[in-house]
């Protein structure tokens, strides 16, 4: 004898109910078979990719390489650089943009000029004492490459050390056309202007190079470089932790 299991719409939330003959309807020697006729197709469940647990060798290699690149399984990477879900840019510029900006390395970490909350005289004294170290960051918004260097002064120095750094970065990126972008600070604008002139002379592969400055009082116009500063800050925090 065949007993079929059927599930109605109202019963789906409360479990399966078997509609079978009662004991009075079935003899002692008769065999009852239960057959499921639920042929409903269920949606495939999406499961996040499991990065797995690294080996001790992989953990040690990641640590000795300065926690670069970022690894989701690394506690120190998450503490130093974890922020939120990644936001992908909807559009990419036709001509690659290379942004420049200054930041300062202090005992408490990396800070921008606005975050320091120092007057020019206080900042100058702190740099003489070694409490504050001035650095420059260069970030290509197309390739996402980041370059960070300690610099002796703001703007163009007498030996041309900072200009050579910027020109070498431009040559390494290898873009035939590019735009150098900075804020409206006079020192970095002078650096960009001099770097443009030197790049045109020393790099014959450059077909077009120009500069761009954000509108006045627009704090978000140079956001790509600010993201680079946050990344460098996160790496430094990770290494310190």
C-alpha positions as CSV (number, residue, x, y, z in Angstrom):
1,X,0.0,0.0,0.0
2,X,1.3,3.5,-0.9
3,X,1.1,6.4,1.5
4,X,2.0,9.8,-0.2
5,X,3.2,12.8,1.7
6,X,1.6,16.1,0.5
7,X,2.3,19.6,1.7
8,X,-0.1,22.4,1.1
9,X,0.7,26.1,0.9
10,X,-0.7,26.7,4.4
11,X,1.4,23.9,5.8
12,X,4.8,25.0,4.5
13,X,5.5,27.2,7.5
14,X,4.6,24.6,10.0
15,X,6.3,21.4,8.7
16,X,5.1,18.5,6.7
17,X,1.9,16.6,7.4
18,X,1.4,13.1,6.2
19,X,-2.0,12.1,4.9
20,X,-1.9,8.3,5.5
21,X,-4.5,5.6,6.2
22,X,-5.4,5.0,9.8
23,X,-4.5,1.8,11.6
24,X,-8.0,0.5,11.1
25,X,-7.6,0.7,7.3
26,X,-4.3,-1.1,7.1
27,X,-3.8,-4.8,7.9
28,X,-1.2,-6.2,10.2
29,X,0.9,-7.7,7.3
30,X,0.6,-4.8,4.9
31,X,3.7,-2.6,4.2
32,X,3.3,1.1,4.0
33,X,5.7,3.1,1.8
34,X,6.0,6.9,2.2
35,X,6.9,8.7,-1.0
36,X,7.7,12.4,-1.1
37,X,6.2,14.2,-4.1
38,X,7.6,17.6,-3.4
39,X,9.1,18.5,-6.7
40,X,9.4,22.3,-6.0
41,X,12.6,23.9,-7.1
42,X,14.4,26.0,-4.4
43,X,16.6,29.0,-5.1
44,X,20.4,28.4,-4.8
45,X,21.8,29.8,-1.6
46,X,24.6,32.3,-2.1
47,X,27.5,31.7,0.2
48,X,30.4,34.1,0.8
49,X,33.8,32.8,-0.3
50,X,35.8,31.5,2.6
51,X,39.3,32.8,2.5
52,X,40.4,29.9,4.7
53,X,43.0,29.9,7.4
54,X,46.6,30.6,6.4
55,X,49.4,28.4,7.3
56,X,52.1,29.5,9.9
57,X,54.5,30.1,7.0
58,X,52.0,32.4,5.2
59,X,51.4,34.4,8.4
60,X,55.1,34.9,8.9
61,X,55.7,35.9,5.3
62,X,52.8,38.4,5.5
63,X,54.2,39.9,8.7
64,X,57.8,40.2,7.4
65,X,56.5,41.9,4.2
66,X,55.0,44.7,6.2
67,X,51.4,43.5,6.0
68,X,51.3,44.4,2.3
69,X,49.0,43.5,0.6
70,X,46.0,43.7,2.9
71,X,44.7,40.3,4.1
72,X,41.2,39.9,5.5
73,X,42.3,37.1,7.8
74,X,45.0,39.2,9.4
75,X,43.8,40.8,12.7
76,X,46.4,43.6,12.5
77,X,45.4,44.5,8.9
78,X,41.8,44.7,10.0
79,X,42.6,46.8,13.1
80,X,44.8,49.2,11.1
81,X,43.0,49.5,7.8
82,X,39.6,48.0,8.1
83,X,36.9,50.7,7.4
84,X,33.8,49.5,5.5
85,X,32.8,47.8,2.3
86,X,34.6,48.9,-0.7
87,X,33.1,51.5,-2.9
88,X,33.8,51.1,-6.6
89,X,34.1,54.2,-8.8
90,X,31.5,54.4,-11.5
91,X,33.6,56.3,-14.0
92,X,37.3,56.4,-14.8
93,X,39.1,59.5,-16.2
94,X,40.2,59.2,-19.8
95,X,43.6,60.9,-19.0
96,X,45.2,59.4,-15.8
97,X,45.3,61.7,-12.8
98,X,48.3,61.7,-10.5
99,X,47.6,63.5,-7.2
100,X,50.1,65.0,-4.8
101,X,49.8,66.2,-1.2
102,X,51.8,66.6,1.9
103,X,51.3,64.9,5.3
104,X,53.1,64.8,8.6
105,X,54.5,61.9,10.5
106,X,54.1,62.4,14.3
107,X,54.4,60.4,17.4
108,X,50.7,59.7,17.4
109,X,50.7,58.7,13.7
110,X,50.1,60.3,10.3
111,X,48.3,63.6,10.3
112,X,47.4,66.2,7.6
113,X,48.1,69.9,8.0
114,X,44.6,70.6,9.2
115,X,44.8,67.8,11.8
116,X,48.0,69.1,13.3
117,X,46.3,72.2,14.7
118,X,49.7,74.1,14.8
119,X,50.7,77.5,13.7
120,X,53.5,77.8,11.2
121,X,56.0,78.8,13.9
122,X,55.0,75.8,16.1
123,X,55.2,73.5,13.2
124,X,58.7,74.8,12.3
125,X,59.9,74.3,15.8
126,X,58.5,70.8,16.0
127,X,60.2,69.8,12.8
128,X,63.6,71.2,14.1
129,X,63.2,69.1,17.2
130,X,62.3,66.0,15.2
131,X,58.8,65.7,16.7
132,X,57.2,66.2,13.2
133,X,58.5,64.8,9.9
134,X,57.2,66.2,6.6
135,X,56.3,63.7,3.9
136,X,54.8,63.8,0.4
137,X,52.4,61.3,-1.1
138,X,51.9,60.7,-4.8
139,X,48.9,58.5,-5.9
140,X,47.9,57.5,-9.4
141,X,44.1,57.4,-9.5
142,X,44.1,55.0,-12.4
143,X,46.6,52.3,-11.3
144,X,46.0,53.0,-7.6
145,X,49.8,53.0,-7.1
146,X,50.9,54.9,-4.0
147,X,54.3,56.5,-3.4
148,X,55.3,58.0,0.0
149,X,58.6,59.8,0.8
150,X,60.1,61.9,3.5
151,X,61.0,65.3,2.2
152,X,63.3,68.0,3.6
153,X,61.2,71.0,2.9
154,X,57.9,72.1,1.4
155,X,57.9,72.9,-2.3
156,X,61.1,73.0,-4.3
157,X,64.3,72.5,-2.5
158,X,67.7,73.8,-3.6
159,X,69.1,70.4,-4.5
160,X,65.9,69.4,-6.5
161,X,65.5,66.3,-4.4
162,X,61.7,66.5,-4.2
163,X,61.4,67.3,-7.9
164,X,63.5,64.3,-8.8
165,X,61.3,62.1,-6.7
166,X,58.1,63.3,-8.6
167,X,59.8,63.0,-12.0
168,X,61.0,59.5,-11.3
169,X,57.5,58.5,-10.2
170,X,56.1,59.9,-13.4
171,X,58.6,57.9,-15.5
172,X,57.9,54.7,-13.5
173,X,54.1,55.0,-14.1
174,X,54.7,55.2,-17.8
175,X,51.6,57.1,-18.8
176,X,52.0,58.9,-22.2
177,X,49.4,61.4,-21.0
178,X,48.6,62.4,-17.5
179,X,47.5,65.2,-15.2
180,X,49.2,66.3,-12.0
181,X,46.7,67.4,-9.4
182,X,47.3,69.1,-6.1
183,X,45.5,71.5,-3.8
184,X,45.9,75.3,-3.9
185,X,48.8,75.5,-1.4
186,X,51.5,77.7,-3.0
187,X,54.4,75.4,-2.0
188,X,52.9,72.2,-3.7
189,X,51.7,74.2,-6.7
190,X,55.3,75.4,-7.2
191,X,56.5,71.8,-6.9
192,X,53.9,70.6,-9.5
193,X,54.9,73.4,-11.9
194,X,58.6,72.6,-11.7
195,X,58.0,68.9,-12.0
196,X,56.0,69.4,-15.2
197,X,58.9,71.3,-16.7
198,X,61.5,68.7,-15.7
199,X,59.3,65.8,-16.9
200,X,58.9,67.3,-20.3
201,X,62.7,67.6,-20.7
202,X,63.7,64.2,-19.2
203,X,60.9,61.9,-20.3
204,X,60.6,61.6,-24.1
205,X,57.7,59.2,-23.8
206,X,55.3,61.8,-22.4
207,X,53.0,63.1,-25.1
208,X,50.8,65.3,-22.9
209,X,51.2,66.5,-19.3
210,X,49.3,69.2,-17.5
211,X,48.3,70.3,-14.0
212,X,45.0,70.7,-12.3
213,X,44.0,72.4,-9.1
214,X,40.6,72.0,-7.3
215,X,38.2,74.8,-6.9
216,X,38.7,77.0,-3.9
217,X,37.2,75.8,-0.6
218,X,36.3,72.4,-2.1
219,X,37.5,69.9,0.5
220,X,36.4,66.8,-1.6
221,X,38.1,67.7,-4.9
222,X,41.3,66.0,-4.0
223,X,39.7,63.0,-2.3
224,X,41.7,60.4,-4.2
225,X,44.9,61.6,-2.6
226,X,43.2,61.7,0.8
227,X,42.3,58.0,0.3
228,X,46.0,57.3,-0.3
229,X,46.9,59.1,3.0
230,X,44.4,57.0,4.8
231,X,46.0,53.8,3.3
232,X,49.5,54.8,4.3
233,X,48.2,55.7,7.8
234,X,46.5,52.4,8.1
235,X,49.7,50.5,7.1
236,X,51.7,52.5,9.6
237,X,49.2,51.8,12.3
238,X,49.3,48.1,11.5
239,X,53.1,48.0,11.7
240,X,53.0,49.9,15.0
241,X,50.4,47.5,16.5
